[in-house]
Amino acid sequence: MFRYEARLDGRTIVTLQGVEAAGGGLDVETTAYPLGRTPDEPPLHRMFSFPNHEKARRFVDEVLTTLEYQNCLLVDEPS
């Protein structure tokens, strides 16, 4: 569906990926690489489930806006 990557100072800090869910919903899989950790530490994975694409899109748009305010470079990657 979609895949975004947020980078800060050349380092990936968050990825967001949309995956079709059963029943017409959409799951947003996130992977976070906290700035306080070293790059070799394992990332944090979390999934957010939404009943429809519209609600998932709103969530992703808000996350991306917040990351932009934090001076992150956003990359829309082909999924």
C-alpha positions in Angstrom: 0.0 0.0 0.0 2.6 2.6 1.1 6.0 2.8 2.8 7.6 5.9 4.2 11.0 6.4 5.8 11.9 9.3 8.1 15.6 10.3 8.3 17.3 12.7 10.6 20.9 13.7 9.9 21.2 10.9 7.4 20.0 8.2 9.9 16.7 6.3 9.5 14.7 6.8 12.6 11.2 5.6 11.6 9.6 3.5 8.9 5.8 3.3 8.3 4.3 0.6 6.1 0.7 0.0 5.2 -0.5 -3.6 4.9 -3.9 -4.8 3.9 -5.8 -6.4 6.8 -8.6 -8.9 6.7 -12.1 -7.4 6.4 -11.0 -4.3 4.5 -8.9 -2.8 7.3 -5.4 -1.6 7.1 -2.5 -2.3 9.4 0.3 0.3 9.8 3.6 -1.4 10.7 6.2 0.9 12.3 9.8 0.3 13.0 11.6 2.9 15.2 15.3 3.4 15.7 15.5 5.6 18.8 18.1 8.4 18.7 19.3 7.5 22.2 20.3 4.0 21.1 23.3 2.9 19.0 22.6 2.0 15.4 23.5 -1.7 16.1 20.7 -2.1 18.7 17.5 -3.8 17.5 14.7 -1.5 16.4 11.3 -1.2 18.1 8.4 -2.8 16.1 4.8 -1.9 16.5 1.6 -2.4 14.5 -1.4 -0.2 14.6 -4.7 -1.7 13.2 -7.4 0.5 11.6 -10.9 -0.6 10.5 -10.5 1.3 7.1 -8.0 3.0 4.9 -9.3 6.5 5.7 -8.5 6.2 9.4 -5.1 4.7 8.7 -4.3 7.5 6.3 -5.2 10.1 8.8 -2.9 8.5 11.4 0.0 8.3 8.9 -0.5 11.9 7.8 -0.3 13.1 11.4 2.8 11.1 12.1 4.5 12.4 9.0 3.6 16.0 9.9 5.0 15.5 13.3 8.2 14.1 11.9 8.5 17.0 9.5 8.2 19.4 12.4 11.2 17.6 13.9 13.2 18.4 10.8 13.1 14.8 9.4 13.6 14.1 5.8 10.6 12.0 4.6 11.0 9.5 1.8 8.1 7.9 0.0 9.4 4.5 -1.0 7.7 2.2 -3.5 6.0 -0.7 -1.7 
